[in-house]
Amino acid sequence: MNVLIVDDDPVIIGTLGTSLYSYHSVKHVSSTESPKNVMNIIKNNHVDVIFLDIHMPGIDGMELAEIILEENPSIEIVFITASSDYALKAFEVNAIDYIVKPVNIDRLSRTIQRLEKIKQIEPKKNISKHIDISVANEFSLSLGSNRHVYFNWRTSKSLELFLYLLHHVDKPVPKTHIIDVIWEGTEDSKASQQMYTTIYHIRKIISEYSDFMKIINKNGCYMLQTNHCRIDLFDWYKKITAMPPLTEQSTIEYSNILHANKGSYLSSYQYLWADSRTDQYDQYWISIALSLAHFYFRRFKVAEAKYWFIKVTERDPVNEEAYFYLMKLAHYESNEAKVEEYYLELTKNLDEELGTEPGDEIADWYLEWRVGRTINN
């Protein structure tokens, strides 16, 4: 391994450098006391590992770490920190490797062993020409041939920040805005530290897929830049908002695109920042599904109309319009038990979810139906 030590303390550089040369896997050790030299060094030299002081003049070590990973995601970073660092517990929680000043040989040995294992693992070559990302209900990613990729998110914040950047895909998001949203209520300096730590983790997690996505740090913003990425619900919304008018000839196309939507946007996580888009996509799906159901209803295609009204109630259990038409269709088919079932189901859903009752039009229709049923019996 080729190692670079970045520390403004020449004593640490000397003692750590000497210790590192005692390991057979360490082939070369270079050093710099100035963080300003780091980018030039890694651009012009092969560096496998950087031992990086977390506190240096002019720049936060964690911030420098994520800049390094932006340039070269394959570099492993080990942080050098003082035992009094308030961030030490955060490092342990987030499983970032670190050594404490003064350097403990046993701790250093464990770090070297970990690095040796990492460097022995050959990175997988991506033969796929694109990746597929799903944001229906929850996040998932697959490479060609439906090969599912598992990401080991260190913390819930790592996943949330990645998804927040994906939410704004290919658009810069100010760091201050990220802190306000993801670390709301956290003191600014700690929130910044946690953001850099989290970005560091995300870069490491997605580094294997840098051909398709990477995080860009520019002008006080982060941006998730993508290439040959297909994001299911984003692509779905673009397509459905550009659909031709609903005609007899386009019903199959409408049916196919409604079926292509596999769930609500990131609904498994209940992120407040995702709510508006979740509602936007859901309501658009419902409106199109209702349009298709009514299209069939007006043409007396009962089975098709019923199918889409039922689909609407599955997506939106308090949709009175869909339930009302299902009651009418059941009555049309002389299925009185189903009329009763649909009304009671709607009443139960409205009470449990909204604390309300069916609207006057439905209630009056149901009462009239009950009276007529009694007379006829």
C-alpha positions in Angstrom: 0.0 0.0 0.0 1.1 3.5 -0.7 0.3 5.7 2.3 0.1 9.5 2.6 0.2 11.2 6.1 -1.5 14.6 6.4 -0.8 16.3 9.7 0.5 19.7 10.8 2.5 18.0 13.6 5.9 16.8 12.3 6.3 14.6 15.4 3.2 12.7 14.5 4.4 12.4 10.9 7.7 11.0 12.1 6.4 8.5 14.6 3.5 7.3 12.5 5.7 7.0 9.4 8.2 4.9 11.2 5.5 2.6 12.6 3.9 2.2 9.2 7.1 1.0 7.6 7.1 -2.0 10.0 4.2 -3.5 8.1 5.0 -5.6 5.1 1.9 -4.4 3.2 3.1 -0.8 3.4 5.4 -0.1 0.4 5.8 3.6 0.5 5.0 6.4 3.0 4.9 10.1 2.0 3.7 13.1 4.1 2.7 16.7 4.1 2.0 19.2 6.8 -0.2 21.3 4.6 -3.7 20.2 3.5 -3.3 22.5 0.5 -0.8 20.0 -1.0 -3.1 17.0 -0.7 -5.0 17.3 -4.0 -1.9 17.9 -6.0 -0.3 14.8 -4.4 -3.2 12.4 -5.1 -3.6 13.7 -8.7 0.1 13.0 -9.5 0.8 10.0 -7.3 -0.8 6.6 -6.6 -2.1 6.7 -3.1 -4.1 3.9 -1.5 -4.5 5.2 2.1 -4.4 8.6 3.7 -3.9 9.1 7.4 -5.6 12.5 7.9 -5.6 14.8 10.9 -9.2 15.7 11.7 -8.3 19.2 12.9 -5.9 21.3 10.7 -5.5 25.0 10.1 -7.8 26.4 7.5 -9.9 23.3 6.8 -11.9 20.6 8.6 -10.4 17.2 8.1 -13.8 15.6 7.4 -14.5 18.2 4.7 -11.1 17.6 3.2 -11.8 13.8 3.3 -15.0 14.1 1.2 -13.2 16.4 -1.3 -10.5 13.7 -1.6 -13.1 11.0 -2.2 -14.8 13.2 -4.9 -11.4 13.1 -6.7 -10.6 9.5 -6.0 -13.3 7.3 -4.3 -11.0 4.3 -4.1 -8.7 6.0 -1.5 -9.2 4.7 2.1 -9.0 7.4 4.8 -8.0 6.9 8.4 -8.6 9.9 10.7 -6.1 11.0 13.2 -7.8 12.6 16.2 -7.2 13.7 19.8 -8.9 11.6 22.5 -10.7 14.8 23.7 -12.4 15.2 20.3 -16.1 15.7 20.7 -16.4 13.9 17.4 -14.8 10.7 18.6 -18.1 9.0 19.6 -19.6 10.0 16.2 -16.7 8.3 14.5 -17.3 5.1 16.4 -21.1 5.2 15.7 -20.5 5.8 12.0 -17.7 3.2 11.9 -15.1 5.6 10.4 -11.6 4.2 11.1 -9.5 6.4 13.2 -6.4 6.4 15.5 -5.9 8.5 18.6 -2.9 10.7 19.3 -0.4 9.5 20.6 -0.5 6.5 18.2 -1.2 3.2 19.9 0.6 0.3 18.1 -2.2 -2.2 18.8 -4.8 0.1 17.5 -2.7 0.9 14.4 -2.2 -2.9 13.8 -6.0 -3.4 13.7 -6.3 -0.5 11.3 -3.7 -2.0 9.0 -5.3 -5.4 9.1 -8.6 -3.8 8.1 -7.0 -1.9 5.2 -5.2 -5.1 4.0 -8.6 -6.9 3.8 -10.2 -4.1 1.9 -7.3 -3.8 -0.6 -7.3 -7.6 -1.2 -10.9 -7.4 -2.5 -10.9 -6.6 -6.2 -13.6 -4.0 -7.0 -16.4 -5.5 -9.1 -16.4 -4.4 -12.8 -19.8 -3.0 -13.9 -20.7 -4.6 -17.2 -24.1 -3.1 -17.2 -24.7 -0.1 -19.4 -27.2 1.5 -17.0 -28.6 1.1 -13.5 -32.2 1.0 -12.4 -33.3 2.8 -9.3 -36.7 2.3 -7.7 -38.2 4.9 -5.4 -41.6 3.2 -5.2 -42.3 2.7 -1.5 -38.6 2.3 -0.7 -35.2 2.7 -2.4 -33.6 -0.2 -4.3 -31.1 -0.4 -7.1 -30.3 -3.1 -9.7 -27.7 -3.6 -12.3 -28.8 -5.1 -15.6 -30.4 -8.6 -15.5 -32.2 -7.5 -12.3 -29.1 -8.0 -10.2 -30.2 -6.3 -6.9 -27.5 -4.3 -5.1 -27.5 -4.1 -1.3 -26.1 -0.9 0.3 -24.8 -1.1 3.8 -26.1 2.3 5.1 -24.2 3.0 8.3 -26.9 5.2 9.7 -30.5 6.3 8.9 -29.1 9.7 8.1 -26.8 8.3 5.4 -29.8 6.8 3.6 -31.9 9.9 4.1 -29.2 12.3 2.8 -28.6 10.1 -0.2 -32.3 10.0 -1.0 -32.6 13.8 -0.4 -29.9 14.3 -3.0 -31.6 11.8 -5.3 -34.9 13.8 -4.7 -33.0 16.8 -6.3 -31.1 14.6 -8.8 -28.7 16.5 -11.0 -29.5 19.7 -9.3 -27.2 21.5 -6.7 -28.5 21.6 -3.2 -27.0 24.2 -0.8 -25.2 22.7 2.2 -27.1 25.1 4.5 -30.4 23.8 3.1 -29.3 20.2 3.7 -28.5 21.0 7.3 -31.8 22.8 7.8 -33.7 19.8 6.5 -31.8 16.7 7.5 -30.3 18.0 10.8 -33.1 20.3 11.9 -32.5 21.5 15.5 -28.9 20.4 15.6 -26.3 23.0 16.6 -24.6 24.3 13.4 -21.0 23.2 14.0 -22.1 19.7 15.0 -24.6 19.5 12.1 -21.8 20.5 9.6 -19.5 17.8 11.1 -22.2 15.2 10.8 -23.0 16.2 7.2 -19.3 15.8 6.2 -19.2 12.4 7.9 -22.4 11.3 6.2 -21.3 12.5 2.8 -18.0 10.6 3.3 -20.0 7.4 3.9 -22.2 7.9 1.0 -19.2 8.5 -1.3 -17.7 5.2 -0.1 -20.9 3.3 -0.5 -21.6 4.4 -4.1 -18.0 4.5 -5.2 -18.3 1.2 -6.9 -21.0 2.8 -9.2 -19.2 6.0 -10.0 -19.8 5.4 -13.7 -23.4 6.0 -13.0 -23.6 8.3 -10.0 -21.4 10.5 -7.9 -21.6 13.4 -5.5 -20.3 16.7 -6.7 -19.2 19.4 -4.2 -19.2 22.9 -5.8 -20.1 26.4 -4.8 -21.3 25.5 -1.3 -23.6 22.8 -2.7 -23.8 19.1 -3.1 -25.2 17.5 -6.2 -25.9 13.8 -7.0 -24.8 13.6 -10.6 -26.2 10.7 -12.6 -25.3 9.0 -15.9 -27.4 6.3 -17.5 -29.6 6.0 -14.4 -33.3 5.1 -14.8 -35.3 6.2 -11.8 -38.7 4.5 -12.0 -41.2 7.0 -10.6 -39.3 10.0 -12.0 -39.4 8.5 -15.5 -43.0 7.4 -15.0 -44.2 10.9 -14.1 -42.5 12.3 -17.2 -44.3 9.8 -19.4 -47.7 10.0 -17.9 -47.8 13.8 -18.0 -47.1 13.5 -21.7 -49.7 10.9 -22.5 -52.0 11.4 -25.6 -55.8 12.0 -25.1 -57.7 9.0 -23.7 -59.4 7.3 -26.6 -60.5 3.7 -27.4 -57.1 3.2 -29.1 -55.1 4.5 -26.1 -56.7 2.6 -23.3 -54.1 -0.2 -23.3 -51.3 2.5 -23.2 -53.1 4.1 -20.2 -53.5 0.8 -18.5 -49.8 -0.2 -19.0 -48.5 3.1 -17.6 -50.8 2.9 -14.6 -49.5 -0.6 -13.9 -45.9 0.6 -14.3 -46.3 2.6 -11.1 -45.5 0.1 -8.3 -46.1 2.2 -5.3 -46.0 5.6 -3.6 -42.9 7.7 -3.7 -40.5 6.8 -0.7 -43.6 6.1 1.4 -41.8 3.5 3.6 -39.7 6.2 5.2 -42.2 9.0 5.9 -39.8 11.8 5.2 -41.6 15.2 5.5 -39.5 16.6 2.6 -40.9 13.9 0.3 -44.5 14.4 1.2 -45.4 16.9 -1.5 -44.0 14.7 -4.3 -45.6 11.6 -2.8 -49.0 13.3 -2.9 -48.3 14.8 -6.4 -47.5 11.4 -7.9 -50.3 9.6 -6.0 -53.0 12.1 -6.9 -51.9 12.0 -10.6 -52.1 8.2 -10.6 -55.5 8.4 -9.0 -56.9 11.0 -11.4 -55.7 9.0 -14.4 -57.1 5.8 -13.0 -60.4 7.4 -12.3 -60.5 8.9 -15.9 -59.9 5.4 -17.3 -62.6 3.9 -15.0 -65.1 6.5 -16.0 -64.2 6.0 -19.7 -65.1 2.3 -19.4 -68.2 3.1 -17.2 -69.7 5.4 -19.9 -69.3 2.6 -22.4 -70.9 0.0 -20.2 -67.7 -2.0 -19.9 -68.5 -3.1 -16.4 -65.6 -5.4 -15.6 -63.0 -2.9 -16.8 -64.6 0.0 -15.0 -64.9 -2.0 -11.8 -61.3 -3.1 -12.0 -60.0 0.4 -12.0 -62.4 1.8 -9.4 -61.2 -1.1 -7.1 -57.5 -0.2 -7.9 -58.2 3.4 -6.8 -59.7 2.2 -3.5 -56.6 0.1 -2.9 -54.3 3.1 -3.4 -56.7 5.6 -1.7 -59.0 3.8 0.8 -61.0 7.0 1.5 -61.8 7.8 -2.2 -65.5 8.4 -2.0 -65.9 8.8 -5.8 -64.5 5.3 -6.5 -66.5 3.7 -3.8 -69.7 5.4 -5.0 -69.3 4.1 -8.5 -68.5 0.6 -7.2 -71.8 0.8 -5.3 -73.6 1.8 -8.5 -72.0 -1.0 -10.5 -72.9 -3.5 -7.8 -76.5 -2.3 -7.9 -76.4 -2.5 -11.7 -75.3 -6.1 -11.4 -78.0 -6.8 -8.8 -75.3 -7.6 -6.3 -76.9 -6.1 -3.2 -74.5 -7.7 -0.8 -71.6 -5.9 -2.6 -73.5 -2.5 -2.4 -73.7 -3.0 1.4 -70.1 -4.1 1.6 -68.7 -1.2 -0.3 -70.7 1.3 1.7 -69.7 -0.2 5.1 -66.1 -0.4 4.0 -66.0 3.3 3.0 -67.7 4.3 6.2 -65.1 2.4 8.2 -62.2 3.8 6.3 -63.4 7.4 6.6 -64.0 7.0 10.3 -60.6 5.4 11.1 -58.5 7.7 8.8 -60.3 11.0 8.8 -62.9 10.8 11.6 -65.7 11.7 9.0 -68.7 10.0 7.4 -69.6 9.6 3.7 -70.8 12.8 1.9 -74.4 13.6 1.6 -74.7 12.4 -2.1 -73.5 8.9 -1.2 -75.4 8.8 2.1 -78.7 9.9 0.4 -78.1 7.4 -2.5 -77.5 4.6 0.0 -80.6 5.5 2.1 -82.7 5.6 -1.1 -81.3 2.2 -2.1 -82.0 0.7 1.3 -85.6 2.0 1.2 -86.1 0.7 -2.3 -84.6 -2.7 -1.3 -87.0 -2.9 1.6 -90.1 -2.1 -0.6 -89.1 -4.6 -3.2 -88.6 -7.3 -0.6 
